Amino acid sequence: MNANVYHEGEGDLSLIKDKLISIIGYGNQGRAQALNLRDSGLKVIIGNRNDEYKKRAEKDGFETYSIEEAIKKAQIFFFLIPDEIMKELFASEIHPNLKENETLIFASGYNIAFDIISLPPNVDILLIAPRMIGIGVRELYLNKKGFFTFIGVHQDSSGKAKENLIALTKAVGGLIKGAIEVSFKQEAVLDLFNEQGFGPAFGQVLLKSMQTLLDAGYPPEAVLVEMFMSGEMSYTYEKMAQVGLVKQTNFHSQTSQYGSMSRGIKFRSISKEIGKKQKEILEDIESGKFAKEWEAKLSKLKFKFIKFFATRLPFARVEEKVRNNLNIPEYDLFAEIPYPTEDDIKRSKEIEQELKEFEDFYQDL
């Protein structure tokens, strides 16, 4: 079944020009979308805690308020704060100050899809989720190229939710390339699956490929440049998006095309195993099992240890030396990720065996 896709001519900004919009959270997405909305001729204020992001908003010429004040003043709200703090903030500062038929816009379907936050029944609940990082949202708006956007209506209290959604998406810049209508659940599942079902599988293949070449005696500098540091991979991805997954192969030599196509069959059995694992991951996401796991307190502790192990991969030291040899500035990841505290270690007894498996896994890579 084909999705509904909306384009630039379908958004009517006159429907929302008299409304006051509040951007809650002035991080990368918040800043980009606030600037785009203002440049589209709409009235925008910022709701943010008293930190460096608020100062940045003031420097950009916006009126800034506490989150509670910004909710009281406006009629349309873009919630551009991290998923993991949404529940507490929504309950304490947002929900109590909402009024009937106001419009709530989320950039992620996660908290709605898995019933993590409690929603009032008398407001419009909309999804505007750019498939682009914040700096790209701003840059692609300014150069009129645009970006793909997932949009949806979860709750229509006013009777005007859909038309307002299309107008607001246009104002952000999300209709230039095209906005695809999905449910909050579909957006959340697609996003999580990309992160859990595709990303790790791709990462494993990349790491194993490099280790195979390193074990065979090829220079680390040449291996890393060939496999990812040249930027050729990102260029290939760009061409996939422009002309198509298969058609982009024509940009490569016939030797390259023959080699990749003829050897692809050798990975058929591995592909089947990957497919099985991806199906399990998809089912965990769709059922809400992953969301329930992530919301548990122990998972935050587990994450701290997993990240600690991951940043100390043996391969990370190889990459560090290569970057030094090639005079590439090194981001000190090891300084950024602290050792788990004594209290963390005491609490970890409940998941000791699981953490041991993670440690062993990363050491084997």
Buried (B, 14 or more C-beta within 10 A) or exposed (E): EEEEEBBBEBBEEEBBEEBBBBBBBBBBBBBBBBBBBBBBEBBBBBBBEEEEBBEBBBEBEBBBBBBBBBBBBBBBBBBBBEBEEBBEBBEEBBBEBBEEBBBBBBBBBBBBBBEBBEBBEEBBBBBBBBBBEBEBBBBBBEEEEBBBBBBBBBBBBBEBBBBBBBBBBBBBBBBBBBBBBBBBBBBBBBBBBEEBBEEEBEEEEEBEBBBEBBEEEEEBBEBBBBBBBEEEEEEBEEBBEEEEEEEBBEBEEEEEEEEEEEEEEEEEEEEEEBEEEBEEBBEBBBEBEBBEEBBEEEBEBBEBBBBBBBEBBEBBEBBBEBBEEEEEEEEEBEEEBEEBEEEBBEBBEEBEEBBEEBBEEBEEB
